[in-house]
Amino acid sequence: MLRIGLLGRGFMATVHALRYAEMEDVEVVGVASPSEPTEFAADYAKGATVHDDALAMYDAEDLDAVDVCTPTHTHRDLVVPAAERGIDVLCEKPLERTIEDATEMVEAADEAGVTLMPGHALRFFPEYATARDRVREGDVGEPGNARTLRQSPYEDRPDWFADDEKSGGALLDLAIHDVDFLRWTLGPVERVFARRKRWDGNEYALATLRFESGAVGHVDARWPNRSDLPFKTAFEIAGPEGLLEFDSEDVAPIEVRSTTESEPSRDPIEEPLEKDPYRLELEAFVASVRGGEPPITADEGLASLAVALAAVESAERGEPVAPAEVGA
């Protein structure tokens, strides 16, 4: 039985707890949160012991791994002590608020010889994974241009989201999903230019990524403070041989137009999903704890963080910023 300690009690902690409950030979044996851990465990991790201090849980429970679903700026203080105790870690994206803290986490995991897997769940969504596969197979030729959109409306969110020193705003917390997808698909990023606008609880941001390959990516990240707007994602990837398109509001998830096919294809998922992407992500983490290789390395999480932080820095400075300028 793989024994998991779950940190946090928010949305992602709930998502993960429900998936662990479906898995064989995996059990959430401890829940840690500074507020309401008992209520959370009663609803989502029955039988787990509860703690208001994560480090106390590390010492009290015989843990194989911990799953960190806490605010971004708290990650270092939770991950480093876990690594020092020889505990494998799944850490929600982004790894941390600063490159310095994230680097310390990666170094601690490397020194201890434990897994530190960043929670970039988008890599497990079939639309995105299929698009990457088709790009790598040459269906669009050498990619020249990519566009992504991520709109996540809200009315009430924890205070830390609105604190730029803790969350990094939409360019870090939200845009890093698509930054990581584009890095994974198109390769290293050379420089970033970004703009953002905030008003009345809304935040809209746009980052232009120049890849080392010469491709250009446009990342559109939106936090509208409006409940009437839908959650929405979309992407386009274009090259001389074709175009890949996806829109979450389209009944057909992805459309491929390629000169390598006689007719356009709209079929990344022809059969219903047996497992949702979060379940696939957690199964991949569990497999790495049991001796496999993590599908997302800590260094990849660090590289995506550097690009997102370069976007934050660019928006502040009003000029292009290279990821290397923020420390990675």
C-alpha positions in Angstrom: 0.0 0.0 0.0 1.4 3.4 -1.1 0.9 5.9 1.8 0.2 9.5 0.7 0.1 12.7 2.7 -2.1 15.3 1.2 -1.3 19.0 1.9 -4.1 21.6 1.4 -7.9 21.5 1.4 -8.7 23.7 -1.7 -9.9 22.8 -5.2 -6.9 20.8 -6.3 -6.6 18.9 -3.0 -10.2 17.9 -3.5 -9.6 16.8 -7.1 -6.6 14.7 -6.0 -8.2 13.2 -3.0 -11.1 11.9 -5.1 -8.8 10.3 -7.6 -6.6 8.7 -5.0 -9.8 7.1 -3.5 -10.4 5.4 -6.9 -6.9 3.8 -7.1 -5.9 0.4 -5.8 -3.1 0.0 -3.3 -2.9 3.8 -2.7 -4.3 5.5 0.4 -4.3 9.1 1.7 -3.3 8.4 5.3 -2.8 12.0 6.4 -4.2 15.4 5.6 -2.4 18.6 6.6 -3.8 22.1 6.5 -3.7 25.1 8.9 -7.4 25.4 8.6 -10.3 22.9 8.6 -8.3 19.7 7.9 -10.8 17.6 9.9 -13.7 18.7 7.8 -11.8 18.1 4.6 -10.7 14.6 5.6 -14.2 13.7 6.7 -15.5 14.6 3.2 -12.7 13.4 1.0 -10.2 11.3 2.8 -12.1 9.2 5.3 -9.8 7.4 7.8 -6.9 9.8 7.2 -5.3 11.4 10.3 -5.5 15.2 10.3 -2.8 17.7 11.1 -2.6 21.5 11.2 1.1 21.4 10.5 2.6 19.6 7.6 6.0 19.0 9.1 4.4 17.4 12.1 2.5 15.1 9.7 5.8 14.1 8.0 7.2 13.0 11.4 4.0 11.4 12.7 3.1 9.3 9.6 5.0 6.6 7.7 4.7 8.4 4.3 5.9 7.2 0.9 5.0 10.5 -0.8 3.3 13.8 -0.3 1.0 15.7 -2.6 1.4 19.5 -2.2 -1.8 21.4 -3.2 -1.1 24.6 -1.2 -0.6 28.2 -2.3 2.4 28.8 -4.6 4.4 30.8 -2.1 4.3 28.0 0.5 5.8 25.3 -1.6 9.5 25.6 -0.7 8.8 25.3 3.0 6.8 22.1 2.5 8.8 20.5 -0.3 12.4 20.9 1.1 11.6 19.3 4.5 9.8 16.4 2.7 12.8 15.8 0.5 15.2 16.0 3.5 13.1 13.2 5.0 13.4 11.0 1.9 9.7 11.5 0.9 8.8 11.7 -2.8 6.8 14.8 -3.8 4.1 15.8 -6.3 4.0 19.6 -6.2 1.2 21.7 -7.9 2.3 24.1 -10.5 4.0 26.5 -10.5 6.9 25.1 -8.4 7.2 28.4 -6.4 6.8 32.1 -6.7 10.6 32.8 -7.2 13.2 31.0 -9.2 15.5 31.0 -6.1 13.0 29.1 -4.0 12.1 26.7 -6.8 15.8 26.0 -7.4 16.3 25.2 -3.7 13.5 22.7 -4.0 15.0 21.0 -7.0 18.4 20.9 -5.4 17.0 19.4 -2.2 15.2 16.6 -4.2 18.3 15.9 -6.2 20.5 15.7 -3.1 18.1 13.4 -1.4 17.5 11.2 -4.5 13.7 11.6 -4.3 11.1 12.4 -7.0 9.9 16.0 -7.3 7.3 16.0 -10.0 5.7 19.3 -11.0 1.9 19.1 -11.3 1.7 20.3 -15.0 -1.6 18.4 -15.5 -2.2 19.9 -19.0 0.3 17.3 -20.4 -2.2 14.6 -19.5 -5.1 16.2 -21.3 -5.7 14.3 -24.5 -6.3 17.3 -26.7 -2.9 18.8 -25.7 -1.0 15.5 -25.7 -2.4 14.6 -29.2 -1.5 18.1 -30.6 2.1 17.7 -29.3 2.3 14.2 -30.8 1.1 15.4 -34.2 3.5 18.4 -34.2 6.4 16.0 -33.3 5.2 13.7 -36.1 5.5 16.5 -38.7 1.8 17.0 -39.5 2.2 20.8 -39.7 5.8 20.9 -40.8 8.2 23.1 -38.8 5.9 25.1 -36.5 6.1 28.8 -37.1 3.3 30.2 -35.0 1.2 29.1 -32.0 -1.6 30.8 -30.0 -3.2 29.7 -26.7 -6.1 31.1 -24.7 -7.0 30.3 -21.1 -10.0 32.1 -19.5 -10.7 31.3 -15.9 -13.6 33.4 -14.5 -14.1 33.9 -10.8 -15.9 36.0 -8.2 -14.5 34.7 -5.0 -11.0 33.4 -4.6 -8.6 33.2 -1.7 -6.8 36.4 -0.9 -3.4 35.1 -1.9 -4.5 35.0 -5.6 -4.9 38.8 -5.6 -1.5 39.3 -3.9 1.1 39.4 -6.7 4.0 38.7 -4.3 2.3 35.4 -3.5 0.6 34.3 -6.8 2.4 36.1 -9.5 -1.0 37.0 -11.0 -2.5 35.5 -14.2 0.9 35.5 -16.0 2.3 33.0 -13.5 -0.6 31.1 -11.9 -2.7 30.8 -15.1 -0.5 31.3 -18.1 2.1 28.7 -16.9 -0.3 26.0 -18.1 0.1 27.1 -21.7 3.7 28.1 -21.3 4.6 24.6 -20.2 2.5 23.1 -23.1 4.3 25.3 -25.7 7.7 24.6 -24.2 6.9 20.8 -24.2 5.8 21.0 -27.8 8.0 23.7 -29.5 11.1 23.6 -27.3 13.1 26.2 -25.4 12.1 29.9 -25.2 14.6 32.6 -26.0 12.8 35.7 -24.8 9.4 36.9 -23.7 7.4 40.2 -24.1 4.3 40.6 -22.1 1.6 43.1 -21.2 -1.2 42.9 -18.6 -4.1 45.0 -17.4 -5.8 44.9 -14.0 -9.1 46.6 -12.9 -11.9 45.8 -10.5 -10.6 42.3 -9.7 -10.1 41.5 -13.4 -6.7 40.6 -15.0 -6.0 40.2 -18.7 -2.5 39.4 -19.9 -0.8 38.6 -23.2 2.7 37.2 -23.5 4.6 36.7 -26.8 7.2 34.0 -26.7 10.1 33.8 -29.1 11.4 30.2 -29.3 15.0 29.2 -30.0 13.6 27.5 -33.2 12.4 30.8 -34.5 8.7 30.0 -33.8 6.5 32.6 -32.1 3.9 31.8 -29.5 1.1 34.1 -28.2 -0.2 33.2 -24.7 -3.5 34.9 -23.8 -4.4 34.5 -20.0 -7.6 36.0 -18.6 -8.9 36.2 -15.0 -12.3 37.9 -15.5 -14.2 38.8 -12.3 -17.5 37.7 -13.9 -19.5 34.6 -13.2 -21.4 34.9 -16.5 -18.4 34.1 -18.6 -17.4 30.5 -19.2 -14.1 28.7 -18.4 -12.5 28.4 -21.8 -9.3 27.2 -23.4 -8.1 27.1 -27.0 -5.0 26.8 -29.1 -3.7 26.9 -32.7 -0.4 25.6 -34.0 0.5 26.5 -37.6 3.3 25.4 -39.9 3.9 25.3 -43.6 2.3 21.9 -43.9 -0.8 22.4 -41.8 -2.8 23.8 -38.9 -3.9 22.3 -35.6 -6.9 23.9 -33.8 -8.7 23.3 -30.5 -11.5 25.2 -28.8 -13.1 23.9 -25.6 -16.4 25.4 -26.7 -16.4 23.4 -29.9 -18.3 20.1 -29.9 -15.4 18.5 -31.8 -12.4 19.1 -29.5 -9.6 19.4 -32.1 -9.4 20.0 -35.8 -6.3 19.1 -38.0 -5.8 20.6 -41.4 -2.7 19.1 -43.0 -1.3 18.6 -46.5 -0.3 15.1 -45.3 -3.9 14.1 -45.2 -6.5 13.9 -48.0 -9.2 15.3 -45.7 -9.2 17.3 -42.5 -9.2 15.2 -39.3 -11.2 15.9 -36.1 -10.4 12.8 -34.1 -8.0 13.0 -31.2 -10.4 11.2 -28.9 -12.6 8.7 -30.8 -13.5 6.7 -27.7 -14.8 8.0 -24.3 -12.1 8.6 -21.8 -11.8 5.8 -19.3 -9.7 7.9 -17.0 -9.6 11.7 -16.6 -6.4 13.6 -17.0 -6.0 14.2 -13.3 -6.2 10.4 -12.6 -3.6 9.8 -15.3 -1.3 12.4 -13.7 -1.6 10.9 -10.3 -1.1 7.4 -11.7 2.1 8.6 -13.4 3.3 10.1 -10.1 2.5 6.9 -8.2 4.4 4.8 -10.8 7.5 7.1 -10.3 7.3 6.6 -6.5 7.3 2.9 -7.1 10.5 3.1 -9.0 9.6 4.5 -12.5 10.8 7.7 -14.1 8.6 10.8 -13.6 7.0 11.9 -16.9 7.7 15.6 -15.9 11.0 16.3 -14.3 11.7 19.0 -11.7 14.0 20.7 -14.2 11.2 21.0 -16.7 9.1 22.6 -14.0 11.9 25.0 -13.3 12.3 25.9 -17.0 8.6 26.6 -17.4 8.6 28.7 -14.2 11.5 30.8 -15.6 9.5 31.6 -18.8 6.4 32.6 -16.8 8.5 34.7 -14.5 10.2 36.4 -17.5 6.7 37.3 -18.6 5.9 38.8 -15.2 9.2 40.7 -15.3 8.5 41.9 -18.9 5.1 43.2 -18.0 6.7 45.2 -15.2 9.6 46.6 -17.2 7.9 47.1 -20.5 10.6 45.3 -22.5 11.5 41.8 -23.6 13.0 39.5 -21.0 15.0 36.3 -21.5 14.2 33.4 -19.1 17.9 33.4 -18.2 17.6 36.9 -16.8 15.4 35.5 -14.0 17.9 32.9 -13.0 17.4 29.8 -15.2 
